[in-house]
Amino acid sequence: MNCFSCCMSEEKINSKRSASLEKSGTNEFDANEAKTVAMPSFANISFKSDASRKRYISEEILKRGKSNITAKTFNYRDLCTATNNFNPENQLGEGGFGRVYKGQVEPNLQVVAIKQLDRNGYQGNREFLVEVLMLSLLNHPNLVTLVGYCADGDQRILVYEYMANGSLESHLLDIPPDKKPLDWNTRIQVAIGAAKGLEYLHETADPPVIYRDFKASNILLNQDFNPKLSDFGLAKIGPTGDKSHVSTRVMGTYGYCAPEYALTGQLTAKSDVYSFGVVFLEMITGRRVIDNSRPTEEQNLVNWATPLFKDRRNFQLMADPLLKGNYPSKGLHQALAVAAMCLQDDAAARPAMSDVVTALEYLTNGGGPEGEEEDDDEEEEDEEKKKSS
């Protein structure tokens, strides 16, 4: 029995959704929920001076965004005041990109997250420009909101809405004993929201956008644990017209990159689908994609999980121990089936993100009472035993 089939009855009922997306290039989001405008090309950005960079950003946002742009231009003094001179006590996190601080900005003392990018290197300039333009022109409930930016002198600073619960990674991987782990329903709701963000980028944005850096640390959670994708510095405008892929230097985080992209540099929306599968598997298992502290055969999450996908009797062994069995058995099976579909080596066989969203939404509504699920599981196991005898 194909383990994905349990998700497909509802998907067949909603099969027109994908067909209409392919024919019309539109999505069923309400116009008030998600808007997009034509995206500029970032292929050949270069600057002779900091002044020309700052002028280009401002002019491009005004020209491309028209009345949709709400991002504010901050000066460096504003943001020093907002963060108490970038006081370490206000620091929320740090990474290869730079540091993130909590602050308050005028006129209403709005609480924000202020990302001060590393000022060294051309790549930093490129990523800054891409992120400002992308987030200024894209608008969706599951994408983080860009409040504003600063390009004074050699400063490159991005100001985002503040996400009170931090990153998904901080609630999922290596959490301290005194911190409550995410329950099953919250994990599925986070997965649905993140999937909708990718669906919007792939199927509604015009031209489509490939996120290219989908991972747990880039999924931020607000006070209600609603997820939003952040950090668009590596995003690429997707293939348009009759082009099947975008050829680019391989970027992203080891373990999350699709195998065909890592090998050839050919990037498609299905590369993001693979990365989603990796993160979703992390959410189900509570394991990092790469964990050198585990036995050799378990250090790579995808390699460890692949043989286990083949026998549903292994599925309970794959569930995060911190869940302590508090999940529906049928829901676990369906969730692992979705992850397995996204992680297929053949990119063409992976589902579109709209189909992933459909399957995940069915997963939240799709089973009967737990007792019925257990009865169904027992009946299927009995059938399997009869076939093997």
C-alpha positions in Angstrom: 0.0 0.0 0.0 1.4 3.4 -0.9 1.7 5.3 2.4 0.7 8.6 0.7 -2.6 7.2 -0.4 -4.2 7.9 3.0 -3.8 11.6 2.2 -5.1 11.5 -1.3 -8.8 11.0 -1.1 -9.2 14.6 0.1 -6.6 15.7 -2.4 -8.6 14.2 -5.3 -11.7 16.1 -4.0 -9.6 19.2 -4.3 -7.7 18.2 -7.4 -9.1 21.2 -9.4 -7.0 23.4 -7.2 -3.7 22.4 -8.7 -5.2 22.3 -12.2 -6.5 25.8 -11.9 -3.2 27.0 -10.6 -1.4 25.6 -13.6 -3.9 27.0 -16.1 -4.3 30.5 -14.7 -1.1 31.0 -12.7 -3.2 32.3 -9.8 -3.9 31.2 -6.2 -7.0 31.2 -4.1 -5.7 33.6 -1.5 -8.0 36.6 -0.9 -6.6 39.8 -2.4 -6.5 41.4 1.0 -4.3 38.6 2.4 -1.7 38.4 -0.3 -0.5 40.9 -2.9 2.4 40.9 -5.3 3.7 43.2 -8.0 6.2 42.7 -10.8 9.6 41.9 -9.4 12.8 43.6 -10.6 15.8 41.7 -11.8 18.7 41.4 -9.4 21.1 39.7 -11.8 23.6 42.6 -12.4 23.5 44.8 -9.4 26.7 46.9 -8.9 27.5 50.2 -7.4 30.2 52.8 -7.6 29.5 54.3 -4.2 27.5 53.9 -1.0 25.5 56.9 -2.1 24.5 55.3 -5.4 23.5 52.1 -3.6 21.3 54.0 -1.2 19.8 56.0 -4.1 19.2 52.9 -6.1 17.3 51.1 -3.3 15.0 54.1 -2.7 14.3 54.7 -6.4 13.7 51.0 -7.1 11.3 50.6 -4.2 9.4 53.7 -5.2 9.3 52.7 -8.9 8.4 49.1 -8.5 6.3 49.1 -5.4 4.1 52.1 -6.2 1.5 52.4 -3.4 2.1 48.9 -2.0 5.3 49.8 -0.2 5.2 50.5 3.5 8.9 50.0 4.4 10.4 53.0 6.0 13.9 54.4 5.5 15.7 54.7 8.8 18.9 56.6 9.5 21.6 55.0 11.6 21.0 57.4 14.5 17.3 56.2 14.7 18.4 52.6 15.1 21.1 53.4 17.6 18.4 55.0 19.7 16.1 52.0 19.1 18.6 49.5 20.4 20.4 51.5 23.0 23.5 51.7 20.8 23.1 48.1 19.8 23.5 47.0 23.4 24.4 43.3 23.8 21.6 43.0 26.3 19.1 43.6 23.5 20.7 41.0 21.2 18.2 38.3 20.1 20.6 36.2 18.0 23.7 36.0 15.9 24.8 34.1 12.8 26.9 34.3 9.7 24.8 37.2 8.4 25.4 39.4 11.5 23.4 40.2 14.7 19.7 40.7 15.5 18.6 43.1 18.2 15.3 43.9 19.8 14.3 47.5 19.7 11.6 50.1 19.6 11.1 52.6 16.7 9.2 55.8 16.3 6.5 57.1 15.9 4.7 54.6 18.1 7.6 52.8 19.8 6.8 49.7 17.7 8.7 46.7 19.0 10.9 45.4 16.1 13.8 43.0 15.3 16.8 44.9 13.9 19.2 42.9 11.8 22.6 44.5 11.4 24.3 42.7 8.5 28.0 41.9 8.4 29.5 44.8 6.4 32.4 42.8 4.8 32.1 41.5 1.3 30.1 42.0 -1.9 27.8 39.1 -1.1 26.5 41.1 1.9 25.6 44.0 -0.4 23.8 41.7 -2.8 21.9 39.9 -0.1 20.8 43.2 1.5 19.5 44.5 -1.7 17.7 41.3 -2.6 16.0 41.1 0.8 14.9 44.8 0.8 13.4 44.5 -2.6 11.9 41.1 -2.2 10.2 41.8 1.1 9.1 45.3 -0.1 7.3 43.8 -3.1 5.9 40.5 -1.6 3.1 40.4 0.9 1.7 37.3 2.5 0.6 36.4 6.1 3.4 33.8 6.2 6.2 36.1 5.1 7.8 38.3 7.7 7.0 42.0 7.3 9.9 44.4 6.5 9.2 47.5 8.6 12.2 49.4 7.1 15.9 49.5 6.3 19.0 51.6 6.8 21.7 52.1 4.1 23.7 55.0 5.7 27.4 54.9 4.8 28.6 51.3 5.1 25.7 50.2 7.4 23.3 47.6 6.1 20.5 47.1 8.5 17.0 45.6 8.1 14.1 46.2 10.5 11.4 43.5 10.8 8.3 43.0 12.7 9.1 41.4 16.1 8.3 37.7 16.3 7.8 37.0 20.0 8.5 33.3 20.0 11.7 33.4 18.0 12.6 30.7 15.5 11.1 27.2 15.0 14.6 25.8 15.7 14.6 27.2 19.2 11.4 25.3 20.0 12.3 22.1 18.2 16.0 21.2 18.3 18.2 20.8 21.4 15.7 22.5 23.6 16.6 22.7 27.3 14.8 20.4 29.8 12.8 23.3 31.4 11.3 24.4 28.0 8.0 22.9 26.9 8.3 21.2 23.5 5.8 22.0 20.7 2.8 19.7 20.8 1.7 17.7 17.7 -1.1 20.1 16.6 1.2 23.1 16.9 3.8 21.4 14.7 1.3 20.6 12.0 -0.1 24.2 12.1 3.4 25.6 11.8 4.1 23.2 8.9 0.9 24.4 7.1 1.8 28.0 7.5 5.3 27.6 6.3 4.1 25.6 3.3 1.6 28.3 2.4 4.5 30.8 2.4 6.4 28.7 -0.1 3.2 28.1 -2.1 2.7 31.9 -2.4 6.4 32.4 -3.6 6.2 29.6 -6.1 2.6 30.0 -7.5 1.4 33.5 -6.9 4.4 35.8 -7.0 5.0 37.1 -10.5 7.6 36.0 -11.5 7.9 33.1 -9.1 10.5 33.2 -6.3 12.6 30.3 -5.1 13.4 30.8 -1.4 16.6 28.7 -1.5 17.3 28.7 2.3 14.3 27.0 3.9 15.3 25.7 7.3 14.0 25.8 10.9 16.1 28.8 11.9 14.5 30.9 9.1 10.9 30.1 10.2 9.9 32.7 12.9 6.9 32.3 15.2 4.7 35.1 16.5 3.0 35.2 19.9 0.4 32.7 18.6 3.0 30.4 17.0 1.9 31.4 13.5 5.0 31.0 11.3 6.6 33.5 8.9 9.5 32.9 6.5 12.4 35.3 7.1 15.8 36.0 5.6 15.3 36.4 1.9 19.0 37.2 1.1 19.5 34.0 -0.9 16.1 34.1 -2.7 16.2 33.9 -6.5 13.7 34.9 -9.2 12.5 31.6 -10.5 12.5 30.4 -14.1 10.1 32.2 -16.5 8.8 31.5 -20.0 10.0 28.2 -21.4 12.9 27.9 -18.9 12.8 24.8 -16.6 15.4 26.0 -14.1 17.7 28.8 -13.0 21.4 28.0 -13.1 23.2 29.5 -10.1 26.1 29.0 -7.7 25.1 26.5 -5.1 24.1 28.3 -1.9 22.1 27.4 1.2 22.7 25.2 4.2 24.2 21.8 4.1 21.7 19.0 4.5 18.7 21.1 3.4 19.8 21.4 -0.3 18.1 19.2 -2.9 20.5 16.7 -4.3 20.1 17.8 -7.9 20.8 21.4 -7.0 23.8 20.5 -5.0 25.2 18.5 -7.9 24.4 20.7 -10.9 23.5 24.2 -9.6 20.2 23.9 -11.4 17.6 25.5 -9.2 13.8 24.9 -9.4 10.8 25.3 -7.1 11.1 21.6 -6.4 14.4 22.4 -4.7 12.4 24.3 -2.1 10.0 21.3 -1.8 12.9 19.1 -0.9 14.0 21.5 1.8 10.5 21.7 3.1 10.6 17.9 3.4 13.8 18.0 5.4 12.4 20.6 7.9 9.1 18.7 8.2 11.0 15.6 9.0 12.9 17.5 11.7 9.5 18.6 13.1 8.2 15.1 13.2 11.3 13.4 14.6 12.9 16.2 16.7 16.2 15.4 15.1 18.6 17.7 13.4 19.3 17.2 9.7 22.9 16.7 10.5 23.9 15.5 14.0 27.4 14.3 14.5 26.6 13.4 18.1 24.6 10.4 17.0 25.8 7.0 15.8 27.3 7.1 12.3 24.2 5.6 10.6 21.9 8.2 12.2 24.0 11.3 11.7 22.3 12.3 8.4 18.5 12.5 9.1 17.4 11.8 5.5 19.7 8.8 5.1 18.5 7.5 8.4 14.8 8.0 7.6 14.8 6.7 4.0 14.8 3.0 4.7 12.3 3.4 7.6 9.8 5.0 5.2 9.4 1.7 3.5 7.7 -0.1 6.5 5.0 1.7 8.4 5.7 -0.5 11.4 8.8 1.7 11.9 6.8 4.9 12.0 6.3 5.2 15.7 10.1 4.8 16.2 10.5 7.9 14.1 8.3 10.2 16.2 10.0 12.8 18.5 10.3 11.2 22.0 9.4 14.5 23.5 5.9 14.1 22.2 5.6 11.1 24.6 3.1 9.4 22.3 0.7 12.3 22.2 -0.1 12.2 18.5 -2.7 10.4 16.4 -1.2 7.3 14.9 -2.8 7.9 11.5 -1.7 11.5 11.6 1.9 10.4 12.2 1.7 8.0 9.2 0.2 10.7 6.9 2.8 13.3 8.0 5.7 10.9 7.3 4.1 10.1 3.9 4.1 13.8 3.0 7.7 14.2 4.1 8.7 11.1 2.1 7.0 12.5 -1.1 8.9 15.8 -0.7 12.2 14.0 -0.2 12.2 11.9 -3.4 15.4 12.0 -5.3 13.5 12.6 -8.6 12.6 16.3 -8.5 9.8 15.8 -11.0 8.1 13.3 -8.7 8.0 15.7 -5.7 4.6 17.4 -5.2 4.0 21.1 -5.8 3.7 23.1 -2.6 -0.1 23.7 -3.3 -0.5 19.9 -3.1 1.6 19.8 0.1 -0.7 22.4 1.6 -3.8 20.4 0.6 -2.4 17.2 2.1 -1.4 18.9 5.3 -4.7 20.6 5.7 -6.4 17.2 5.2 -4.1 15.8 7.9 -5.6 18.2 10.4 -9.2 17.2 9.6 -8.8 13.8 8.1 -9.0 11.1 10.7 -11.7 9.8 12.9 -11.4 9.3 16.7 -8.1 7.7 17.9 -9.8 4.4 18.5 -11.0 4.2 14.9 -7.5 5.0 13.7 -6.1 2.2 15.8 -8.7 -0.2 14.5 -7.8 0.8 11.0 -4.1 0.3 11.7 -4.7 -3.2 13.2 -6.8 -4.2 10.2 -4.2 -3.1 7.7 -1.4 -4.9 9.8 -3.5 -8.1 9.7 -3.9 -7.8 6.0 -0.1 -7.3 5.6 0.5 -10.4 7.8 -1.9 -12.5 5.6 -0.1 -11.4 2.4 3.3 -12.3 3.8 2.2 -15.7 5.1 
